[in-house]
Amino acid sequence: MKMLLMLIGLGMSNAPLDERRELSFYHTHTGKTLAVTYFHDGAYDSAALENIDDYLKDFHNGARHRIDPALLDVLHDIKVKTRTRAPFEVISAYRSPQTNQWLLDTTTGVAEGSMHLQGQAIDIRLRDVELEELRNVALQLKRGGVGFYPDSQFVHVDTGRVRFWQSRISGQSVFRPPRQMAPDTVWRLQFEALMQGRQFHPGVLEQRRKPLHGVLLAVHYKGTLRRRLRVPAQQLVAIRMR
């Protein structure tokens, strides 16, 4: 395994033996931090990669997947080019099929074949780097996909084909009920679980073409349950993320 990782590392970068690649993270949902040297002596460190896999696991259910080392290299190059001194703030990394399906059923803007499912995507921000600069640096690398979410305050980067997109709904991230309408209480619990650990502005209502049943939803503000809204027919709650 060590030899395979060494061959991958040398083949990808032709790195000098004295090169060290270090990354630090802060997880916005768990509050956990990680500082790790994942590449040194001309090879990826298998123990460090294991630590990263565990740290960037699906925080909803604890499922793990190998995080693409090439994705780590993209983050490292972003770190070097932006000269950041801050850890990467992680909004989303690996996403299990169960979580991805749940998000497909309850939110918008989630891809059915998301690269998060393969450990090849991460949503990030940096405290000391403007979001536009982070986006521009990621685009300049031309090493995969870049998604820009200014109102949610994160940039998506992945190791897929080179492409770019931006969130379609300015200032809002819209949540809709699942296809199979759950009872009010069940939906409220699902909504609260989805919101756990995130920071939101107060909810605002939007018109929707197809009528929806009234649903009791919890609206969080700065991570605290502030109020509950009864959503009438033909409306849904749109939560704007910081």
C-alpha positions as CSV (number, residue, x, y, z in Angstrom):
1,M,0.0,0.0,0.0
2,K,2.8,2.4,0.9
3,M,4.6,1.6,-2.3
4,L,1.4,2.2,-4.3
5,L,0.8,5.5,-2.7
6,M,4.4,6.5,-3.3
7,L,4.1,5.7,-7.0
8,I,0.9,7.7,-7.2
9,G,2.4,10.6,-5.5
10,L,5.6,10.7,-7.6
11,G,3.7,10.0,-10.8
12,M,1.2,12.9,-10.2
13,S,3.6,15.6,-9.1
14,N,7.2,14.6,-9.7
15,A,7.7,16.2,-6.2
16,P,11.1,16.6,-4.7
17,L,11.7,14.4,-1.7
18,D,11.9,17.3,0.7
19,E,8.4,18.6,-0.3
20,R,5.8,18.6,2.5
21,R,2.1,19.2,1.9
22,E,0.2,20.3,4.9
23,L,-3.5,21.1,5.4
24,S,-5.6,22.3,8.3
25,F,-9.4,22.1,8.6
26,Y,-12.2,23.4,10.7
27,H,-15.5,21.5,10.3
28,T,-18.4,23.9,10.5
29,H,-20.9,21.2,11.5
30,T,-18.9,19.2,14.1
31,G,-16.6,21.9,15.4
32,K,-13.6,19.6,15.1
33,T,-10.2,20.6,13.7
34,L,-7.5,18.8,11.9
35,A,-3.9,19.7,11.0
36,V,-2.1,17.1,9.0
37,T,1.0,16.6,6.8
38,Y,-0.5,14.2,4.1
39,F,2.5,14.2,1.7
40,H,6.2,14.0,2.5
41,D,9.4,12.2,1.4
42,G,8.0,11.9,-2.1
43,A,4.9,10.0,-1.1
44,Y,1.4,10.3,0.4
45,D,1.3,9.3,4.0
46,S,-1.2,6.5,4.3
47,A,-1.9,7.1,8.0
48,A,-2.5,10.8,7.3
49,L,-4.9,9.9,4.5
50,E,-6.8,7.6,6.9
51,N,-7.1,10.5,9.3
52,I,-8.5,12.8,6.6
53,D,-11.0,10.1,5.5
54,D,-12.3,9.9,9.0
55,Y,-12.4,13.7,9.5
56,L,-14.2,14.3,6.2
57,K,-16.7,11.5,6.6
58,D,-20.4,12.0,6.2
59,F,-21.3,13.8,9.4
60,H,-24.9,12.8,9.2
61,N,-24.3,9.1,9.6
62,G,-20.6,8.5,10.0
63,A,-20.1,6.8,6.7
64,R,-16.5,6.9,5.4
65,H,-15.0,6.9,1.9
66,R,-11.4,7.5,0.6
67,I,-11.0,11.2,-0.1
68,D,-9.2,11.6,-3.5
69,P,-5.6,12.7,-2.9
70,A,-5.8,14.8,-6.0
71,L,-8.5,16.8,-4.2
72,L,-6.2,17.4,-1.3
73,D,-3.6,18.6,-3.7
74,V,-6.1,21.1,-5.1
75,L,-6.7,22.4,-1.6
76,H,-2.9,22.6,-1.0
77,D,-2.4,24.6,-4.2
78,I,-5.2,26.9,-3.2
79,K,-3.6,27.4,0.2
80,V,-0.2,28.3,-1.4
81,K,-1.7,30.7,-4.0
82,T,-4.0,32.5,-1.6
83,R,-1.3,32.6,1.1
84,T,-4.0,31.8,3.7
85,R,-3.1,31.4,7.3
86,A,-6.5,30.1,8.2
87,P,-7.8,26.5,8.2
88,F,-10.2,25.4,5.4
89,E,-13.7,25.7,6.8
90,V,-15.5,22.6,5.7
91,I,-19.2,22.8,4.9
92,S,-19.6,19.4,3.1
93,A,-17.1,16.7,2.0
94,Y,-17.9,13.0,1.6
95,R,-21.6,12.3,1.2
96,S,-23.1,8.8,1.5
97,P,-25.7,7.6,-1.0
98,Q,-28.3,7.7,1.8
99,T,-27.6,11.3,2.7
100,N,-27.4,12.4,-0.9
101,Q,-30.8,10.8,-1.6
102,W,-32.2,12.5,1.5
103,L,-30.9,15.9,0.3
104,L,-32.3,15.2,-3.2
105,D,-35.7,14.7,-1.6
106,T,-35.6,17.6,0.7
107,T,-33.5,20.3,-1.0
108,T,-32.7,21.9,-4.3
109,G,-29.3,22.2,-6.0
110,V,-28.2,18.6,-5.2
111,A,-26.8,16.5,-8.0
112,E,-28.0,12.9,-8.2
113,G,-24.5,11.8,-9.3
114,S,-22.7,14.3,-7.0
115,M,-18.9,13.9,-6.8
116,H,-19.3,14.2,-3.0
117,L,-20.4,10.5,-3.3
118,Q,-16.9,9.6,-4.6
119,G,-14.9,11.6,-2.1
120,Q,-13.9,13.9,-5.0
121,A,-15.6,17.1,-3.9
122,I,-15.5,19.5,-0.9
123,D,-17.4,22.7,-0.1
124,I,-15.1,25.2,1.6
125,R,-14.3,28.8,2.6
126,L,-11.4,30.6,4.2
127,R,-11.7,33.2,6.9
128,D,-8.9,35.4,5.6
129,V,-9.6,35.1,1.9
130,E,-12.5,36.8,0.1
131,L,-14.9,34.3,-1.4
132,E,-14.5,35.8,-4.9
133,E,-10.7,35.4,-4.6
134,L,-11.1,31.8,-3.5
135,R,-13.3,31.1,-6.5
136,N,-10.9,32.8,-8.9
137,V,-7.9,30.9,-7.6
138,A,-9.8,27.6,-7.9
139,L,-10.8,28.5,-11.5
140,Q,-7.2,29.4,-12.4
141,L,-6.0,25.9,-11.4
142,K,-8.2,24.3,-14.0
143,R,-8.1,21.0,-12.1
144,G,-11.8,20.2,-11.9
145,G,-15.2,21.7,-11.2
146,V,-15.8,24.9,-9.3
147,G,-19.2,26.0,-7.9
148,F,-19.7,29.5,-6.5
149,Y,-22.3,30.0,-3.7
150,P,-21.9,33.6,-2.5
151,D,-25.0,33.8,-0.3
152,S,-24.2,30.5,1.4
153,Q,-20.6,31.6,1.7
154,F,-18.7,28.7,0.2
155,V,-17.0,27.5,-2.9
156,H,-17.3,23.9,-4.2
157,V,-14.2,22.3,-5.7
158,D,-13.9,18.8,-7.2
159,T,-11.6,16.7,-9.3
160,G,-14.1,16.1,-12.1
161,R,-14.0,17.7,-15.5
162,V,-13.2,21.4,-15.6
163,R,-16.4,23.4,-15.4
164,F,-18.0,26.3,-13.4
165,W,-21.4,27.1,-12.1
166,Q,-23.0,29.6,-9.7
167,S,-26.0,29.2,-7.3
168,R,-29.2,30.1,-9.2
169,I,-31.2,31.6,-6.4
170,S,-29.6,34.7,-5.2
171,G,-29.5,34.9,-1.4
172,Q,-31.5,31.8,-0.8
173,S,-31.3,28.1,-0.5
174,V,-34.7,26.6,-1.0
175,F,-36.0,23.6,0.9
176,R,-39.0,21.6,-0.2
177,P,-40.9,18.7,1.3
178,P,-40.0,15.2,0.2
179,R,-41.9,13.6,-2.6
180,Q,-43.7,11.4,-0.1
181,M,-45.3,14.0,2.2
182,A,-44.4,13.1,5.8
183,P,-46.6,14.1,8.8
184,D,-45.9,17.5,10.2
185,T,-43.9,16.2,13.2
186,V,-41.7,13.9,11.1
187,W,-41.0,16.6,8.6
188,R,-40.1,19.1,11.3
189,L,-37.6,16.6,12.8
190,Q,-36.1,16.0,9.4
191,F,-35.8,19.7,8.9
192,E,-34.2,20.4,12.2
193,A,-31.7,17.6,11.7
194,L,-30.7,19.0,8.3
195,M,-30.3,22.4,9.8
196,Q,-28.2,21.2,12.8
197,G,-25.0,23.1,13.1
198,R,-25.7,25.6,10.3
199,Q,-26.2,29.3,10.5
200,F,-29.2,30.9,8.9
201,H,-31.0,34.1,8.5
202,P,-34.7,34.1,9.4
203,G,-36.8,32.2,7.0
204,V,-38.6,33.9,4.1
205,L,-41.6,32.6,2.1
206,E,-41.6,32.1,-1.6
207,Q,-44.5,31.3,-4.0
208,R,-44.5,27.9,-5.7
209,R,-46.6,26.8,-8.6
210,K,-47.7,23.5,-7.2
211,P,-49.7,23.6,-4.0
212,L,-48.2,22.1,-0.9
213,H,-49.8,20.9,2.3
214,G,-49.2,23.0,5.4
215,V,-46.0,21.9,7.1
216,L,-44.7,22.9,10.5
217,L,-41.1,23.9,10.0
218,A,-38.4,25.0,12.4
219,V,-36.4,28.1,11.5
220,H,-32.9,28.5,12.9
221,Y,-31.0,31.7,13.4
222,K,-27.3,31.5,14.2
223,G,-27.7,27.8,15.2
224,T,-30.5,28.5,17.6
225,L,-34.1,27.5,17.3
226,R,-35.8,31.0,17.1
227,R,-39.3,30.4,15.9
228,R,-41.6,28.1,14.0
229,L,-43.8,28.8,11.0
230,R,-46.9,27.2,9.7
231,V,-46.5,27.2,5.9
232,P,-49.8,27.6,4.1
233,A,-50.7,26.0,0.8
234,Q,-48.8,27.2,-2.3
235,Q,-45.8,28.4,-0.3
236,L,-42.6,27.0,1.0
237,V,-39.9,28.1,3.3
238,A,-36.6,29.3,1.8
239,I,-33.8,29.6,4.2
240,R,-30.9,32.0,3.3
241,M,-27.6,30.7,4.6
242,R,-24.8,33.0,5.7
